[in-house]
Amino acid sequence: MRVWSFYKKFSSVLATNVRSFLTFEISHLLQLCSIFKAIEQGKQTHQQIVVHGQSHNPFIITKLIQLYAECDNIKSARHLFVKLSQRNVFAWTAMLSYFSRNCLIEECLSTYKEMKLDGIILDGYVFPLVLKACAKFSSLAIGEQVHKDVVVCGAEWNLQVGHSLIDMYAKCGDIKSAKRVFDLMQEKDLLSWNLIISGYVSNELLDLAVDMLGLMSMKGCQPDIVTLNTVMDAYCRMGRCDEARKIFMLIKEPSIISWTTLISGYSRIGDQNNALDTFREMINRREVCPDLDCLSSVLASCQLIEDSRSAQEIHAHGIKVKSPFAFYRSSGPALLTLYAKCGRIQDARHVFELMDKTDVVAWNSMIHGFSELGMKDLALEYFKKMLPMGIKINETTLSSVLPVCDLKYGKQIHAYISRSSLWDVTPIWNALMYMYSKCGCIGNALSVFSHLAHKDIVSWNTIIGGLGMHGWGQDALHLLQKMSHYGIQPNALTFTSVLSACSHSGLVDEGLDIFHRMVEEFGLNPRTEHFTCVVDLLTRAGRLEDATNFIGKMCVKPNKHIWGSLLAAALAHQKVSIGVLASENLVELEPENPGHYITLSNLYTKAGRLSDALAVRKIMETRGLVKDSGCSWVNEKLGKIDPYFVKLADAMVTWIEAWDELNPATKDTAEISNDASK
């Protein structure tokens, strides 16, 4: 080793030659120790310096401070720094560098202030260190003060200082100031352009980031892979993955970041198949090896489309190319949730056993997976198992377990929340409102809502959905009006809940008015679920002709739920022609469902179209479709069920199916994927 051979040379020097030797070669030796992080050789050199009486030489002591700070031995560095009689800019910079590198912002800023008080002339090496700490902790006010010092010291034309200012302003959210610094720079290099483009992307000014790529080329600066990856990210965040793919094709040798950006972009817009195809293309090229972020991102895509086969392939590849501990720590939660959602309980348990049991993410994923499957007993079992292990319960844990709790256990968790440090976490109270509504205690849900200090859009959606589930349509409409007074803008899910509430409360005119207001007043484009609610609203009121006309004017293709709702109403009101229309469309949508053919055949028979009925039966025989015999667990002695309970059960099923969309806290485990949804 070069350092050690040089140290042997030093230790062999006679004392009579030490003084001339130290003037140059000691400095060089200490510099080598700093470069190679050779702390042990540095300490021995320090000992020789003391032995030869050079421990008071300011130049040598400064070099030792730099060595110890660079090797993260701050105790020794601080000890020498305090004893240094004349602290020069190099000693100060060494201390500042340590604090900045280790994100010790308070120590960094206090050292910077002491430097100014000590009369040290600040230079282009000092400012970037302080600005880096300001950027890390988004300390805009302090960063602006440092910028003033930069101007006073005449360092604003220093290229490195300019880069640090752009980065600080961008990370503190003041992109206008970042652009102002960029525009005033006399000299711009590739890093200057990359920083401003990255700043635009991180502040969601995506169009401007894309525009900067063209401007950059016009100014004669050619983009590198960092530039192209950043612009790809901008296009992906805009949902324009085809444009991102074009940028990707410009990269001669795509890095793993390039591939992961494109994969996560497809996943973000819901194009999971393209995300998986891109991953397979990367594997087949064999140019780069997927890292943990890439594997987590593609597993998240598998999870969303419940593709367990692809997930198993990625699972096998992951444990082959990465250490099992690292793989399961990063990708285990997504893999576990996927296996649980696909009903592969044993595989989910196997993954769980290989994960770190002290990590709350593993437990959250298991609980969330079982909750998604409706296996409330297993979800509660794992929740109860983690309690005596001393694992700290977090927001995701409670948001996942509350939806499957019964009233008794839900109240116990309510009491726990009130006493814990999570009492002010809004998503938990949203889940609690849902639990009370589902268990029939709408009064308790309203009480939670009224006492909630910070109500977000999910809070309003949840309580409106709960009111609708219990037939309190007028109250749901009243809350919709109150939202605007609180400055909360209703979203598409809000109107789904309100329309469902009107449907289950018989508020036909009010529901139609809400649908038109959603488009005209709030500027929202109706989605399939909104059309479904309106059709359900009209058919429940017996207005089948209006429902049929409404379906004919829809801008989206009706799905099986819309035609099913119309068919059920047609059968109930003996509207044979409308029933035939609905049944024909259901057969077209689900040609493998024998029940649709039988219903259509029966309707043709009622309409006197016997030849058509016979033709439908022959199609069933040709395709080998046989309807299973029905059976009932309801004892005939129980008599007819009260229509109120049928109505209530129907509303509960509708709302429970929508819960995942109403509450993102239970839909996605917060820790999954290290910004792989980025």
N, C-alpha and C positions, 0 to 999 in steps of 0.2 A: 504493500500500500504506500502511495506517494507520501502521505502525511507521516506515517510512522518512520519511513526511511529518512525523511527530513528531520524528524524529531531526534533520531539517533545521531544525526550529524550535529544537531545543536548540543545535545548532552555531552558530546565528546570534546567540545570546544573548551580550551583552558580558560580559567578565570581572567587571565591577563588580556585575553582577546574579547571578552564579553561585551565591553562597552561599544567597541566598533561594530561588533557582530549584531548587536541589538538595534542599531540605527536603521537597518533595512531588513535583515533576515528574520528577526522575531516578528515583525509586522507581516511578512509574507507567510510565515508559519501559522500565525493566528488566523490569517485570512483563509488558508487552506483548511484549517480545522472548522471554520464556519461553513465553508462550501460543502465539505463532506460530513457535516454534523458529527465530527469526531470529538465528542465532549470529554472523553477520558484522556485523550492525548492533549486536549486543551487545558484540562485541569493540571496535568503534569507539567505542561509548559508554564502555566501560572505559578506553579511551585518553584520552578527554576528561576522565574522572573523575581520572585520574592527573595530567593536565596542569593541572587546576585545583586540585590539592592536596587532593583529597578521598579519597585512597586509604587513609587511616587511619580513616575513619569506619566504626565497626562496623555501623551500620545499612545503609550502602551496600554494604559488603563482603559482608554476609549476603545481600543481594539478588543480588549477582554470583555467589555460591556457588550460590544457587538456580537462577539462569539457566544456569550451566555444567553443573550436575548434570542439569537438565531436558533439556538439549541433548546429553547423554551425553559431554560433554567433561570426564571425571573428572580428567584431569591438571591442568587449570586450576583446577577446583573444589578439589581436594586441596591445591594450592599455596596458595590463598587461605585455606583452612580451617586449615592448619598455622600460618600467620602471624597468624591472628585471635587477639587477646589475650583477649577475652571471648567465648567460644563460647556462644551462646544456643541455646534449644531449636529455633529455626527453622533455624539452620545445621546442627545435628546431624540434624534431620529430613530436610533436603535430601540429605545424604550417605547416610543410611539408605535413603531412597527410591530412590536410584540403585542401591544394592547389592541391594535387594529386587526391583526391577523387572528387573534383569539376572541374577537367580538366583545371585548371588554370596553363598552362605549363610555361608561362613566370615567374610567381610568384614562382612556384615550383623550377625552375632552378636557379633563382636568390637567393632564400633562401638556396638552396644547396651550391651555391658558397660562400655565406656569412658564412655558417657553416665551410667550409674549411678554410676561411680566419681567422675565430675566433679560429681556432685550435681545433675544436671539433673532437674527435676520432669517425670516422664513423663506424657503425656496421651493422649487418644483418637486422635491422629494417629500417634503412635509405635507403639503396640501392634499395630495392624493390619499395619504394614509388616513387623514381626518375625514375627508369626504367619503371614503369607503365605509367608515363606521356610521356616518350619517345616513348613507344609503341603506345599510343593513337594517337599521332600526327606524327608518322613515322619519328622521329628525330634520324636517324641512327648515324650521326656524334657525337651528344651529347651522345647517348647511348654507343658508342665505348669509349668515354672519361670516362664515368662512369665505364665501364668495367675495364679500366686501374686502376681507383681508387680502384675497388674491389680487384684487384690483389695486389696492393701496401699495402692495409690494411689487406691482408690475409684472405679475406672473400669469396674467390672463392669456398671453400669447404662447405660453408653454403648452405643447401638444398633449403631454400626459395630464396636465392639470385640466385642460379642456375636456379630455375624455372623462375624467373623474367628475367634472361638473355635470356633463350630459347624463352620465349614469346616475348620479345622485338625484338630480331633478326628476328624471324619468321614474326612478323607483319610489320617489316621494309623491308621485302623482301630478307633478307640475310640469307637464309635457311642453307647455308654451315656453317656459323658461329654458327647458332643455333645447328646444328648437332655436331659441334666441342665441344661446351660447354656440350652437352648431353653425348658425348663419354668420356669426361674428368671427369665427375661426379663420385666421389668415391662411393656415395650412390644414388641409383635410386629407387623411389617409384612409385606408380600407376600414380600420377599426372605428374611425369617426362615423362613417356611414352605417356600419353594422350596429353601433350603439344607438343611433337615432331611430333606425328601423326597428330594432328590438324594443326601444322605448314606446314607439307607436303601438306595437303589438301588445305589449304588457298593459297598456292603457286602453286597449280595445279600439284604437283608432286604425282599424284594419285597412280601410281604403287608402289612407295616407301612407301606410307602410308599403302597400303595393305600388303606389305612385312613385315612391322614393327609389324603387328598383330601376325604373325607366330613367329618372333624373340622374341617378348615379352613373349609368352608362353614358348618358349625354355629356357628363362632366369628365369622361375619360377614365373613370375608376371601374375596373372590372370586378364583378362580384365573385366571392369565393364560396365554398360549400356552406360556411356559416351564414352568409347572406341568403343563399337559396333556401336553406333549411328554415330560416326565420320567415321568409316570404311564403314558403309552403305552409307554415303554421298559421299565417294570417289568412290564407285562402281556406284552410281547413276550418278555422274558427268562423269564417263567413258561410260555411256550408258549401263552398265551391270546390269540391274535391277533384273535379275534372281539371280545373285550372291548376290545382296543387300537383296533380299527376304530370301535367305538362312541365312544370318547374322541375319536378323530380327527374324527368327525362333529360334535363340539361346537365345533371350531375354525372360526371364520368365515372366516379367511384363513390356511390352512395355509402354513407356511414350508417351505423346502427341507429343514429339519431334521425337520419333521413327516413329510413324505413319505419321507425316507430312513430314519427310524426304523421306519415301517410296512413298507417294502420289506425292510429287513434282518431284521425280525422274522419275516416270512413265510419268508424264506430260511433263517433259523436253525432253524425247525421242519420244514424240508424241503418246504414248500409253494411250490415255485419258480414254478409257473404263476400263483398269486395274486400273487407278487412282480412278475412280468412284467406282469400285468394292471394292477396298481397303478401301475407306471411308465408304462404307456401312458395310463392315466387322467390322470396328472399332465401328460403331454405334450399331450394333447387339450384340457385345460383352459386351457393357456397362461397360467397365473397366475404360475408360477415357472419359472426355468430350472434344469435339473439341474446341480449342481456336480460336482466330481471325485469326491467321496465317494459321491454317489448313483450316478454312472456305474459306479464300481468295484463297488458293491454289487450292482447289477442284472446286471452282467457275470459276477459270481461265481455268480449264479443260473443264468445261461445255461450257464456252465461245468459246473455240477453235473448239469444235464439234457442237456448236449451239444446245445443248441439253437443251431446255428451261424447259422441264418437270422436269428433275433432279434439275435444278437450282431453280425452284419454291419450291421443297421439301427442299433443303438446305436453301433457303431463309426463309421458315417457321420455320425450326429448329433453324436457327441463331437468329431470333428475339425472339424465345422462351427461349433459354438458355443464351443469352447475352442481355445487355441493347441495345435498338434500336439505341441510339446515337453512341455507340462504334461500333456496327455491321455495320451501314451504313458508318461510317467514314473509316473503314478498308475494308469492302467488297463491299460497294456501287458502286465504280467505275467499278469493274468487272461485277457486277450484271446489272448495267445500260447499259454498253456496250453490254452485252449479249442480253438483251431484245431488244435493238435497232437493233442489227444484225439480230435477229429473226423476225423483223418486228412488235414486240409488243410495239408499240409506247406509248400506254396509260400506260402500266406497267413501261416503261422507265421513263415517265414523273412523275409517282407516286413515284418511287424511288428517282428521282431527287428532288422532293419537300420535301422529308424526310431527305435529306443530308444537310450538312452545306453550305449555299449559299456563305459564304465568302471564301470557299475553292476552289482554282482554279482547283483542281483535278476533282470535280464534273462537272464543266463546260467543262473541257477538254474531259471527258468521253462522255458527251452528244453530243458535237460537233463531236467527233471522230465517235461515233455510227451512227449519221445521215450521215456523210461523207461516211462511209462504205456502207450504203444503197443507196448512190447516191442522197439523199435528200438534195441537196445543199441549197435550200431555207430555210429549217429548221436549217441546220448547221449554215448558215449565220445569221439567226434570233437570235439564242442563242449567237453567237459571238457578235452581236451588242448589245444584252441585257446586257452582262457582262461589256462592256466598261464604261457606265456611273456609274456603281456601285463601281468603284475604285479598282476592282480586278486586281492584277498585272498579266499581260499576260506573259507567259513563252514560252519556246522553243516548248513544246508539243502543246500548243494552236495554234501557227502559223503554225506548221507542219501539223496539222489536218485540218485547215480551208483553207489553200492555194490551195490544190488540187481541191477544189470545187468552187473556185472563178472564176468569169469571168474576162476578161482582165482589165476592168475599175477598179473593186474593188481590183484586184490583184496588180495593179500599186499603188493604195493608200496604201496598206499594205507594198509594197516595199519601199515607201517613209517613212512610219512609222519605218520600220526596220532600215533604214539608220540613223535615228535620235535617235534610242533607244540604250539601253545598250546591246541589242542582236545582234548588227551589226557584231560580229565576231563568231557567232554560226553557224557552218557549216551545220547542218541538216536543218536549216531554209532556207539557200540559196539553198540547194538541192531541197526543196519543191518549192521554187520560180522558179528554172529552169524548174521543171516539169510543173508548172502552165503556164509559157510562151510557152513551147513546145506544151502543150495541146491546147492552144489558137491560135496556128499557128504562134507565134512570135519566130521562132527559132533563129533569130538574137539577140533578147533580151536575150534568154537563153545562147547563146554563150558569150555574153557580161558579164553576171553574172558569168559564169564559168571562163572566163579569168581574172576577177578581184578578184576571190576567193583566199584568202591567204592560207587557209589550206584545200586542196582538199583531201577528203577521198575516199574510194572505191565506196561509194554510189554516190559521185559527178561525178566520171568518168562514172559509169553505167547509171546515169540519162541522161547526155548529149549525150552519145553514143546512148541510146534508143531514145532520141529526134531527133537526126540526122537521125536515121533509119526510124522513123515515117514520116519524111518529104522527104524520098527518097534520102538522102545524104549518100549513102553507102560508097563511097570512103573516105569521111571525117570521118566516123565512123571507118574505117580501119586505117586511119592515127592516130586517137586518141588512138587506141589500141596499136600502135607502140610507141607512146609517153609515155604511161603509164610506160613501162619498164625503160625509161630514168629517170623518176621521182621516181623510186624505188617502184612503186605500183604493187603488184602482182594481175593480173586479177583473178576473181573467176568465179564460174559457172554462176552466173547471168550476168557477163560481156559478156561471150560468147553467152548467150541467146540473149542479145541485139545486138551483132555484127552479129550473124547468121540471126536474124530477119531483120536487116538493109540490109544485102546482099540479102535476099529473096525479099524484097520490092524494091530493086534497080536493080534486074536482074543480080547480080554478082555471077553467079553460080560457076565458077571455084574458085573464091576467097573464097566463102562460104565453099566449100568442103575442101579447103586447111586449112581454119581456124578450121574446125571440127577435122581434123587429127592432127593439131598442138596442139589443146586443150588436146588431149590424149597423144601424143608422147612427146611434148616439155614441157607442163605444168603439166602433170601427173594427169589430172582430169578425173574422170570417167563420161562418158556421162549420162545425166539424160533424162527422158522422153521428157522434153521440148526441149532439144537439138535435139533429133531424130525428133520431130515434125517440128522443123525449117528446118532441112535438107530435109525432105519429101516435105514440102511446097516449098522450094527452087527449087527442081527438078520438081515438078508438075507445078509450075508457068512457068518454062522454056519449058514445053511440053515433058520432058524426063520421060515419065510414066513408061517405062520398067526399067530404072535405079532406079526410086523410088520404084517399086515393088521389085526389087532385094535387094535394101537397107533395105526395111522392113523385108524381109526374113532373113537377117543377123543380125537383131537387137538383143541385149542381154536382152531386156525387152519386155514385151508383148505390142503390139501396142494398143493404146487406141482409143476412138471414134474420137478424133480430127485428128489422123493420117489417119485412114480409111476414114473419111469425106473429108479430103483434097484430097486424091487419087480419091475418088468417084466424087468429083466436077470436077477435071481435066479430068477424063475419060468421063464424060458426055459432057464436053466442046469440047473434041477432038474426040468424037465418038468412043472411045475404049471400045467396049461392053464387051469383056472378062475381062478386068481389072475392069470395073465397076461392073460386076457380083461378082468378088472376093471381092471387097471392100464392096459391099452391103450385101453379105452373112455374112461377119464378123460384120457389123453394126447390123444386125438382131440378131446375137448371143450375142452381147454386150448389146443391148437395146431391149429385146424382147417385151417390152410394147409400143414401139414407132411405130404407124401405118404408119408413113411416110416412114420408112425403107422398110416395106413390099411392099408398092405401088411402090417404086423405083425399088426394086428387081423384082417385077412382070413385070414392063414395060421393064426392061432390058432383062428378059427371053423372052419376046415377040419379042423384036428386034433381039435377037439371034436365033429366030425360035424355042425356047424351050417352046412350048405352054402348054404342060402338066405340066411343072414345074411352069409356070405362074399361071395356074389354081390351082395348089396345094397350092401356096402361098396365093391366094385369099381365099381358103377354110380354111386355118389356121387362117386368119384374122377373118373370120366369126365365127369359133369355139371359138376363144378367145374374141370375141366381140369388136374387134378393129375397130374404125371408125375414119377416118381422118377428122378434121374440115375443113369446106369450107374456102378457102382463100379469102382475100379482100385486096384492095390497096387504100391508101390515095393519091396516086400520080395521078394527072390529066393527062389523055392521051395526052392532048394538049401540055404538057410540053416537050414532045418528049423524046428521049433517053438521059440518064444522061451521062455526059462526063466520060469516063473510068478513067481519072486521078483522079476525085473526088471519084470514087468507090475504087480505089487503096489507096488513102489517108485515106478514112474512115476506110478501112480494117486494115491498119497499125495502126491507132489511137486506134481502139478497142483492137488490140493485145497488144499494149504497156500499155494502161490503165489497162488492166487486170493484167499485171505483176507489176504494180506500188507498190503494197503492199510488194512484195518480194524485189523490188529494193530499197525501202526506209523503213528500220525498224522503223524510227522515227514516221511514220504515221501508222505503223502496230500495234504497242503496245504502250499503254499509259504508260509513264515512271514511274508514281507513283504507278501503280497497284501492290499489293500483297506483299510488304515488303520482298523481296528476295524469294517470294514463288516459282519463277522460278528457287530458289537456291537449 
